[in-house]
Structure formats: structure tokens, C-alpha cells
Amino acid sequence: MCSRHSAALRRLHFAQQQEFNLLRDRFREDPESFWRFGCKSRMPWQREQFLKALEDCDLVPVSDPNNPTSLHRSAKAIVIQQAAIESQGR
């Protein structure tokens, strides 16, 4: 993949992280908006509990901007798995 595409993916990743931060800031201002409109949750949220969760956790994209396609991710996983198997055999 060319460097232009990689740079674009990194910028998109960074922009998504900024969006997550904006959402976190909005939820801090009005925590009830998270569950007000029918959020399906395993447990009911309490305001203080939700605010603590927002403080304790970083909302970041789970994608890796350095792996632009599923083929790259699969190849990387195979190499890591092979290295782990080889290190156990020693």
C-alpha cells in the first residue's frame, strides 16, 4: 500500500479518536443521555458509576492504522503465532 493511503488511514484513525473524546466530553456534561433513549444494557447505569467509568477508561479506536487491510492483519497474526510456537519448542 502506498504511503499516501497509509497516511490517510492514520489521519482517519486520529480523527476517530478525537470523535470518541468529543463523545466522552458530551457524556460528562449529560451522563443520562447515554441511557435515556433506550440503551440496552446488562445492568442499569448509575450516574456516578458512569462518570467514574468515563474517567477510568480511554476511548480509543481498536484498529491499527499501520495494518490497512485484513490481509495485513492475518499475515501479522500468522507470523506472531509461528514465532510463539518456535519459542516454545526451544
C-alpha positions, 0 to 999 in steps of 0.5 A: 500500500502506498504511503499516501493511503497509509497516511490517510488511514492514520489521519482517519484513525486520529480523527476517530479518536478525537470523535470518541473524546468529543463523545466522552466530553458530551457524556460528562456534561449529560451522563443520562443521555447515554441511557435515556433513549433506550440503551440496552444494557446488562445492568442499569447505569448509575450516574456516578458509576458512569462518570467514574467509568468515563474517567477510568477508561480511554476511548480509543479506536481498536484498529491499527492504522499501520495494518490497512487491510485484513490481509495485513492483519492475518499475515501479522497474526500468522507470523506472531503465532509461528514465532510463539510456537518456535519459542516454545519448542526451544 
